[in-house]
Amino acid sequence: MSTSGPEPSPAAGEAVDVRLAVAGDTRAFERLYRAHAGRVHALARRMADASEADELTQEVFVRAWQGLAGFRGDAAFSTWLHRVAVNVILTRRAAYAVRRERMVEGDEAFDELPAPARGREHGVDLERAIARLPEGARRVFVLHDVEGYKHEEIAATLGVTAGTSKAQLHRARLLLRGHLGGA
């Protein structure tokens, strides 16, 4: 018979790990890393090239470690970490903006995706289809449809208008539908 009382909730355990990590406990931060690395990696794969996801995930956690003292606990750690991840990914993508267009305008967006494969042997690969979207459409699609941001939040994050966000989301959905063979 145990007299230690009820077991703490996972959220309470995470709060303890956050406090310990803020105090410099690297093992506590490692537990936080293990709990959240999968979601951060998935976000990086969707918002950037899949080939950059490992490096971006590492960079997110380096930034999180460096900025952990600034975490006030007003929101859940996962919310704060998600915001760090979005900022790191967008900052990285902005560095590449010199070589690429930020937003694809007009009908040329439709020219950037190959025609949908004919036949069932190819299957549906949503991740690959998302990766093929033009950069602006992909960012908005991931932030809105995958991560649940509102158009106003996306507009503020990306430095565009809410109307541009809506237009890019519409474009992304059309392109995905065409690529995946839907009507």
VENSUL-V748723 format. One record per residue. SS is DSSP state (a for helix, b for strand, c for the rest). PHI is phi in degrees with one decimal (999 if undefined). NEAR is the number of other ideal C-beta (glycine too) atoms within 8 Angstrom. Layout:
ss=SS phi=PHI near=NEAR
ss=SS phi=PHI near=NEAR
This chain:
ss=c phi=999 near=2
ss=c phi=-98.0 near=3
ss=c phi=-112.6 near=4
ss=c phi=-78.4 near=3
ss=c phi=90.7 near=3
ss=c phi=-68.0 near=3
ss=c phi=-74.3 near=3
ss=c phi=-66.6 near=6
ss=c phi=-70.6 near=6
ss=a phi=-58.3 near=5
ss=a phi=-65.1 near=7
ss=a phi=-66.9 near=8
ss=a phi=-63.6 near=9
ss=a phi=-66.7 near=11
ss=a phi=-62.4 near=10
ss=a phi=-65.9 near=10
ss=a phi=-61.4 near=13
ss=a phi=-63.3 near=14
ss=a phi=-60.8 near=8
ss=a phi=-65.2 near=10
ss=a phi=-65.2 near=14
ss=a phi=-59.4 near=9
ss=c phi=-79.3 near=6
ss=c phi=104.3 near=5
ss=c phi=-76.7 near=9
ss=a phi=-71.2 near=7
ss=a phi=-67.9 near=7
ss=a phi=-64.3 near=12
ss=a phi=-65.6 near=12
ss=a phi=-63.0 near=8
ss=a phi=-64.1 near=9
ss=a phi=-63.5 near=14
ss=a phi=-58.2 near=9
ss=a phi=-62.0 near=7
ss=a phi=-72.8 near=7
ss=a phi=-119.6 near=11
ss=a phi=-61.7 near=10
ss=a phi=-61.6 near=6
ss=a phi=-68.2 near=9
ss=a phi=-63.3 near=14
ss=a phi=-62.5 near=11
ss=a phi=-62.1 near=8
ss=a phi=-63.3 near=14
ss=a phi=-63.3 near=15
ss=a phi=-61.4 near=11
ss=a phi=-80.1 near=12
ss=a phi=-90.1 near=13
ss=c phi=-129.5 near=12
ss=c phi=-70.7 near=6
ss=a phi=-58.4 near=8
ss=a phi=-68.6 near=4
ss=a phi=-97.4 near=10
ss=a phi=-60.0 near=12
ss=a phi=-62.2 near=7
ss=a phi=-64.9 near=7
ss=a phi=-65.0 near=14
ss=a phi=-60.8 near=12
ss=a phi=-62.1 near=8
ss=a phi=-63.7 near=10
ss=a phi=-59.6 near=15
ss=a phi=-73.7 near=11
ss=a phi=-64.8 near=8
ss=a phi=-62.5 near=10
ss=a phi=-62.3 near=10
ss=a phi=-61.4 near=9
ss=a phi=-66.2 near=6
ss=a phi=-100.7 near=9
ss=a phi=-59.7 near=11
ss=a phi=-63.1 near=5
ss=a phi=-84.3 near=5
ss=c phi=-73.3 near=10
ss=c phi=-91.3 near=4
ss=c phi=83.4 near=7
ss=c phi=-66.2 near=3
ss=c phi=-125.8 near=5
ss=c phi=-64.3 near=6
ss=a phi=-56.9 near=12
ss=a phi=-62.5 near=8
ss=a phi=-67.3 near=8
ss=a phi=-61.9 near=10
ss=a phi=-63.8 near=13
ss=a phi=-61.0 near=12
ss=a phi=-66.2 near=8
ss=a phi=-58.8 near=12
ss=a phi=-61.8 near=13
ss=a phi=-59.7 near=13
ss=a phi=-63.4 near=8
ss=a phi=-62.7 near=12
ss=a phi=-64.4 near=14
ss=a phi=-67.1 near=12
ss=a phi=-63.3 near=8
ss=a phi=-62.5 near=12
ss=a phi=-65.7 near=12
ss=a phi=-64.1 near=7
ss=a phi=-64.9 near=7
ss=a phi=-87.9 near=8
ss=a phi=-63.1 near=8
ss=a phi=-62.0 near=5
ss=c phi=-91.9 near=4
ss=c phi=-132.2 near=7
ss=c phi=-71.8 near=6
ss=c phi=-76.9 near=6
ss=c phi=-129.4 near=10
ss=c phi=-87.9 near=12
ss=c phi=-104.9 near=5
ss=c phi=71.4 near=5
ss=c phi=-73.8 near=5
ss=a phi=-64.3 near=8
ss=a phi=-60.6 near=12
ss=a phi=-72.5 near=8
ss=a phi=-81.1 near=6
ss=c phi=-81.1 near=8
ss=c phi=-103.1 near=10
ss=c phi=-68.3 near=5
ss=c phi=-61.8 near=4
ss=c phi=-62.9 near=8
ss=c phi=-67.7 near=6
ss=c phi=-96.6 near=3
ss=c phi=99.4 near=5
ss=a phi=-83.8 near=4
ss=a phi=-67.2 near=4
ss=a phi=-85.5 near=5
ss=c phi=67.9 near=5
ss=c phi=-107.0 near=6
ss=c phi=-126.1 near=6
ss=a phi=-61.3 near=8
ss=a phi=-59.1 near=9
ss=a phi=-66.3 near=7
ss=a phi=-65.1 near=12
ss=a phi=-62.8 near=12
ss=a phi=-63.1 near=11
ss=c phi=-85.5 near=10
ss=c phi=-64.8 near=13
ss=c phi=-57.5 near=12
ss=a phi=-51.5 near=12
ss=a phi=-62.7 near=12
ss=a phi=-65.0 near=15
ss=a phi=-63.6 near=14
ss=a phi=-58.4 near=14
ss=a phi=-65.7 near=14
ss=a phi=-59.1 near=16
ss=a phi=-64.4 near=13
ss=a phi=-64.8 near=14
ss=a phi=-83.4 near=14
ss=a phi=-82.1 near=7
ss=a phi=-95.9 near=8
ss=c phi=-94.7 near=9
ss=c phi=85.5 near=4
ss=c phi=-71.0 near=9
ss=c phi=-87.0 near=6
ss=a phi=-59.4 near=11
ss=a phi=-65.5 near=7
ss=a phi=-67.5 near=9
ss=a phi=-63.7 near=16
ss=a phi=-58.4 near=13
ss=a phi=-66.3 near=7
ss=a phi=-68.5 near=10
ss=a phi=-93.1 near=12
ss=c phi=72.7 near=5
ss=c phi=-125.2 near=10
ss=c phi=-86.7 near=6
ss=a phi=-62.9 near=9
ss=a phi=-63.6 near=6
ss=a phi=-64.5 near=10
ss=a phi=-60.0 near=15
ss=a phi=-64.5 near=9
ss=a phi=-64.7 near=8
ss=a phi=-65.7 near=15
ss=a phi=-65.1 near=14
ss=a phi=-60.1 near=8
ss=a phi=-61.1 near=12
ss=a phi=-60.7 near=14
ss=a phi=-64.2 near=10
ss=a phi=-61.8 near=8
ss=a phi=-63.9 near=15
ss=a phi=-62.8 near=13
ss=a phi=-59.4 near=9
ss=a phi=-66.4 near=11
ss=a phi=-67.4 near=11
ss=c phi=-86.8 near=10
ss=c phi=84.3 near=7
ss=c phi=-83.6 near=5
ss=c phi=-100.8 near=2
